[in-house]
Amino acid sequence: MTEVHVEGLISACSAIGAGIAVCSGIGPGIGQGIAAGYGAQAVGRNPGAKGDIMSTMLLGQAVAETTGLYGLVVALLLMFVKPFGK
């Protein structure tokens, strides 16, 4: 293979890998939606504990979001950092 073909292959594989990495945002989105739904349900049952429920829910959502952010960082690295390029 010539060097032009190798660079094209690396670019194509980086783009495919970035697309797969961005798909890691699906899980946190579903998890946060479920957490928000259960949080609203809990506040509806016990309005006096709204502060505790909301703080726990937001902390859980922040932890869940980190996996989506890691996927985004990996995708950006794959798209814009050329490890083998000149």
N, C-alpha and C positions, 0 to 999 in steps of 0.2 A: 504494500500500500504506500502511496505517496504521502508526503506530509500534509498536503491539502486535504486528502481524504480522511486522514487521522484527525485533523482539527475539526472537520465537519462532523465526524462521528462523535467526538467529544462534545461539541456544541449540541448536537441532537440528543445525546444521552443526558446532558445537563438540563435541557429543556424538559425532557420526559421526567427526570427526577424531581425537578422543581414543581411540575404539575402534581406529581404524587405527594410531595411534601405539603403542598397547599391543601390537599384533601384531608390532612390531619386536623383541619379546623371544623370538620363536620361533627366529630365527637363532642368537643367542648360546647358547640352550639346546642346540640341536643341536651346535654347535661345541664347547661344553664337554664334552658327552657323548662326542664323538669323541676329543677330547684326553685325557680321563680313560681311555678304553679303550686308546688307544695308549700312554699312560703306564704303565698297568698291564702291558701286553704287554711294554714295554721293560724294566720292572723284573723281570719274569719271566725275560727272556732274560739280563739282566746285573744281578743283585742288588747287586753292588758299587758300581754307579753310581746307587743309589737317591736319594741326596741331590741330585745334579745333575739327574737326571730330574725329580724332584718340584718343585724350585725353578723349573726352566724351564717345566714344565707349569702351575704355579700362576700364574706371571707371564703366560703366554699366556692363561690363563682370565680373569685380571683385565682384560687389555686387551680381550678379547672381550666381557666383561660391560658395558663402558662404553657400547656402542651400545644395549643394553637399558635401561640407566639413563637415557640421553638420551631414549629413547622414553617412559619413565615420566614424566620431568620435563615433556616436551611435553604428555603426556596430562593431567597434573595442572594445568598452566597453562591448557589449553583448558577444563577442567571448572570451575575455581574462580576464574579471573581473568576479569573481564568488561570487555573493552577498550572496548566501546561502550555499556555500561550506565551508568545514572545512580547 
